[in-house]
Amino acid sequence: MHDKVGASRLLVLGGLGLVASMVFWWRDVIRESTYEGQHTVSVQVGLSYGFILFIASEIMFFFAFFWAFFHVSLSPAVELGSIWPPPGIQPFNPWHDPFLNTYILLFSGLTVTAAHYYLLAGDRVWSSFYLALTLQLAILFTTIQLSEYFAAPFSINDGVYGSTFFMATGFHGLHVLVGTIFLSVAWLRLLHYQLSRFHHLGFSTAAWYWHFVDVVWLFLFVMVYWWGGAQ
């Protein structure tokens, strides 16, 4: 019991530390770019490359989860009944909430692209509108995902299916949360005239991150919900 309490506290402290580091990092970057004018063209190029490498590392992160899922599902062990999903597991219907969330994320990809387009065109009003719509879709996605978790007929403790399912989809949900915060910062900066058609790297990186979240969800829907949950 004490070990579980200590692990829970460690996770909470680690999460708070992550949020705090993100807040202070964004604060410093905004200060350097907006008020100190230190983000020259060369600096922006370096930041762009760095963020691309960060997304590449995130791809490897999710690749590990997909590897684990396919490792146990393509050749189920005898202990799993040699079938997938294992006996006693009632997987989600992929054509209910997961399919709805797929539409929501794909549409949010369109709205964030529209916001970027209008920002490049110098139209702050429509850009902020589509970015706000993207944030609403992100919140709706997270709400549906949480309701799905609460109604799940299995848990993370239900063998290898539960652990691989909740690890993959849960960490994607965490990335959706981070992307929502990222886009919120860009939206607030847009409202405060800190972004322009010529200087908006913060918005561009947030949009890149959001498209990455979209693509990962497509793989999750097809491989985990649809193919991996087929009876």
C-alpha positions in Angstrom: 0.0 0.0 0.0 2.8 2.4 0.9 4.5 1.6 -2.3 1.4 2.5 -4.3 0.9 5.8 -2.4 4.6 6.7 -3.0 4.3 5.9 -6.7 1.1 7.9 -7.0 2.8 10.9 -5.3 5.8 10.5 -7.5 3.6 10.5 -10.6 1.7 13.6 -9.4 5.0 15.5 -8.6 6.4 14.4 -12.0 3.3 15.7 -13.8 3.4 19.0 -12.0 7.1 19.3 -12.8 6.4 18.7 -16.4 3.7 21.3 -16.5 5.8 23.8 -14.7 8.8 23.2 -17.0 6.5 23.8 -20.0 5.1 27.0 -18.6 8.5 28.4 -17.8 9.9 27.3 -21.2 7.0 29.0 -23.1 7.4 32.1 -20.9 11.1 32.4 -21.8 10.6 31.7 -25.5 7.8 34.3 -25.7 9.9 36.8 -23.9 12.9 36.3 -26.1 10.9 36.5 -29.3 8.3 39.2 -28.5 10.0 41.6 -26.2 13.7 41.0 -26.7 13.7 40.5 -30.5 16.2 37.6 -30.3 14.5 35.3 -32.7 16.3 36.2 -35.9 15.8 34.1 -39.1 18.7 31.9 -38.1 17.3 31.3 -34.7 13.9 30.5 -36.1 15.5 27.9 -38.5 17.3 26.3 -35.6 14.1 26.1 -33.5 12.2 24.6 -36.4 14.8 21.9 -36.9 14.8 21.2 -33.1 11.1 20.9 -33.1 11.1 18.5 -36.0 13.6 16.3 -34.2 11.4 16.5 -31.1 8.4 15.2 -33.2 10.7 12.5 -34.6 11.4 11.3 -31.1 7.7 11.3 -30.3 7.2 9.1 -33.3 9.7 6.6 -31.9 7.9 6.8 -28.6 4.6 5.7 -30.1 6.3 3.2 -32.3 7.3 1.3 -29.2 3.6 1.1 -28.1 2.5 -0.2 -31.5 5.4 -2.7 -31.5 4.2 -4.0 -28.1 0.6 -4.2 -29.3 1.4 -6.1 -32.5 3.9 -8.4 -30.7 1.2 -9.8 -28.5 -1.7 -9.6 -30.9 -0.2 -11.2 -34.1 0.8 -14.4 -32.3 -1.2 -14.6 -29.0 0.4 -16.8 -26.4 -1.2 -19.9 -25.0 -1.8 -18.0 -21.7 -4.1 -15.7 -23.8 -6.0 -18.5 -25.2 -4.1 -18.2 -28.5 -6.7 -15.7 -29.7 -7.0 -11.9 -29.8 -8.6 -10.2 -28.1 -8.1 -12.5 -25.1 -11.1 -14.3 -23.6 -13.1 -12.2 -21.3 -12.2 -8.9 -23.0 -15.0 -7.0 -24.6 -13.4 -4.4 -26.8 -14.9 -1.1 -27.8 -17.1 -0.8 -30.9 -14.8 1.2 -33.2 -17.8 2.7 -35.0 -19.2 4.5 -32.0 -17.1 7.0 -29.9 -13.8 6.1 -31.6 -15.2 6.9 -35.0 -16.7 10.1 -33.8 -13.4 11.2 -32.2 -11.7 10.4 -35.6 -14.0 12.8 -37.3 -13.4 15.4 -34.6 -9.6 15.2 -34.8 -9.6 15.2 -38.6 -11.9 18.3 -38.7 -9.7 20.0 -36.1 -6.8 19.4 -38.5 -8.7 21.3 -41.1 -9.6 24.2 -38.8 -6.0 24.6 -37.6 -4.8 24.7 -41.2 -7.5 27.3 -42.0 -6.3 29.4 -39.0 -2.7 29.1 -40.4 -3.9 30.1 -43.8 -5.7 33.2 -42.6 -2.7 34.2 -40.4 -0.5 34.1 -43.5 -3.1 36.2 -45.3 -3.0 38.8 -42.5 -6.5 38.2 -41.4 -6.4 38.0 -37.6 -10.1 37.8 -37.1 -10.7 34.6 -39.1 -7.4 33.1 -37.9 -8.4 33.5 -34.2 -11.9 32.2 -35.0 -10.6 29.0 -36.6 -8.0 28.5 -33.8 -10.7 28.9 -31.2 -12.8 26.3 -33.0 -9.8 24.0 -33.0 -9.5 24.4 -29.3 -13.2 23.6 -28.8 -12.9 20.4 -30.9 -9.8 19.4 -28.9 -11.8 19.8 -25.6 -14.7 17.8 -27.1 -12.3 15.0 -28.1 -10.8 14.8 -24.6 -14.3 14.8 -23.1 -15.5 11.9 -25.2 -12.2 10.0 -24.6 -12.7 10.4 -20.8 -16.3 9.2 -21.0 -15.2 6.2 -23.0 -12.6 5.4 -20.3 -15.2 5.6 -17.5 -17.5 3.3 -19.5 -14.8 0.8 -20.4 -15.7 -2.8 -19.8 -12.0 -3.5 -19.0 -9.2 -1.8 -17.2 -5.4 -1.3 -17.4 -5.1 -4.3 -15.0 -6.9 -6.7 -17.4 -3.8 -8.4 -18.8 -1.8 -7.4 -21.8 -4.8 -6.1 -23.8 -5.8 -3.6 -21.1 -2.2 -2.5 -20.5 -1.3 -2.0 -24.2 -4.6 -0.4 -25.0 -4.6 2.2 -22.1 -0.9 2.9 -22.5 -1.2 3.7 -26.2 -4.5 5.6 -26.1 -3.7 7.2 -22.7 -0.4 8.7 -23.8 -2.1 9.9 -27.0 -4.7 11.6 -24.8 -1.8 13.2 -22.8 -0.4 14.5 -26.1 -3.8 15.9 -27.0 -3.8 17.8 -23.7 -0.3 19.2 -24.3 -1.3 20.1 -27.9 -4.4 21.9 -26.5 -2.3 23.9 -24.2 0.1 24.7 -27.0 -2.6 25.9 -29.3 -4.2 27.9 -26.4 -0.9 29.8 -25.9 -0.8 30.5 -29.6 -4.4 31.7 -29.6 -3.7 34.1 -26.6 -0.7 35.5 -28.4 -2.7 36.0 -31.5 -5.3 37.9 -29.6 -2.6 40.1 -28.0 -1.0 41.0 -31.4 2.1 39.0 -30.7 1.9 37.0 -33.9 2.0 38.3 -37.5 2.1 36.9 -41.0 5.9 37.2 -40.9 6.6 36.1 -37.4 4.6 33.2 -36.1 6.9 30.3 -35.4 5.1 29.5 -32.2 1.9 29.0 -34.1 3.6 26.9 -36.8 5.1 24.5 -34.3 1.8 24.2 -32.4 0.1 23.3 -35.7 2.8 20.8 -36.6 2.4 19.1 -33.2 -1.4 19.0 -33.7 -1.1 17.3 -37.1 1.2 14.8 -35.5 -1.5 14.1 -32.9 -4.0 13.6 -35.7 -1.9 11.1 -37.6 -1.1 9.1 -34.4 -4.9 8.9 -33.7 -5.5 7.5 -37.2 -3.1 4.7 -36.6 -4.6 4.1 -33.2 -8.1 3.9 -34.6 -7.2 1.6 -37.5 -4.8 -0.7 -35.6 -6.0 -0.7 -32.0 -9.7 0.0 -32.2 -10.7 -1.6 -35.5 -8.2 -4.3 -36.4 -7.0 -5.0 -32.8 -10.5 -5.1 -31.4 -12.1 -7.4 -34.1 -13.7 -10.4 -32.7 
